[in-house]
Amino acid sequence: MARLTTRKLATFAGILFIHISLLNLFFVSYYGVVFLWEQNFRISTLLLHIFTVLSACVMLLIINYFYKIIWEKRESK
């Protein structure tokens, strides 16, 4: 079983934050690419991105915890 270390979790959080921020930065319309600079760098938007990343990290930790319990039960048999 692969261990979930602090470094892996921090890397996951950083990549996910960049991914969400880049996806929210622009959209493509019929007239071309529209960049949302001002909306993307508002405090409320950044807080929402951080909340989303933290929620994903908590879910990853929960899944890892239950996976570890199931793995240990299989190993003990």
C-alpha positions in Angstrom: 0.0 0.0 0.0 1.3 3.4 -0.9 1.6 5.8 2.0 0.1 9.3 1.8 2.8 11.6 3.0 2.6 15.3 3.7 4.6 16.0 0.6 2.2 14.1 -1.6 -0.8 15.8 0.0 0.9 19.3 -0.5 1.7 18.4 -4.1 -1.9 17.3 -4.7 -3.2 20.5 -3.2 -0.9 22.7 -5.2 -1.6 21.1 -8.5 -5.4 21.1 -7.8 -5.3 24.8 -6.9 -3.5 25.7 -10.1 -5.8 23.5 -12.1 -9.0 25.1 -10.7 -7.6 28.6 -11.0 -6.6 28.1 -14.6 -10.0 26.5 -15.5 -11.7 29.5 -13.9 -9.4 32.0 -15.6 -11.0 31.9 -19.1 -13.8 30.5 -21.2 -14.3 30.2 -24.9 -17.3 31.9 -26.5 -18.5 32.2 -30.1 -16.3 35.4 -30.3 -13.1 33.8 -29.0 -11.4 33.3 -25.7 -12.6 35.6 -22.8 -10.2 36.1 -19.9 -11.6 36.8 -16.5 -8.7 38.5 -14.8 -10.6 40.6 -12.4 -13.1 38.0 -11.4 -10.4 35.3 -10.9 -8.3 37.3 -8.5 -11.1 38.5 -6.2 -10.8 37.4 -2.6 -14.1 35.6 -2.7 -13.0 33.6 -5.7 -9.7 32.7 -4.2 -11.4 31.6 -1.0 -13.7 29.4 -2.9 -10.7 27.8 -4.7 -9.0 27.2 -1.4 -12.2 25.8 0.1 -12.5 23.4 -2.9 -8.9 22.2 -2.6 -9.3 21.7 1.2 -12.5 19.7 0.7 -10.7 17.5 -1.9 -7.8 17.0 0.5 -10.1 16.0 3.3 -11.9 13.5 1.1 -8.5 12.1 0.0 -7.5 11.7 3.7 -10.8 10.0 4.5 -10.5 7.6 1.5 -6.9 6.8 2.4 -7.9 6.1 6.1 -10.6 3.6 5.1 -8.3 2.1 2.5 -5.7 1.6 5.1 -8.2 -0.1 7.4 -9.3 -2.5 4.7 -5.7 -3.2 3.6 -4.7 -4.1 7.2 -7.7 -6.4 7.6 -6.7 -8.2 4.4 -3.1 -8.5 5.5 -4.1 -10.0 8.9 -6.0 -12.9 7.3 
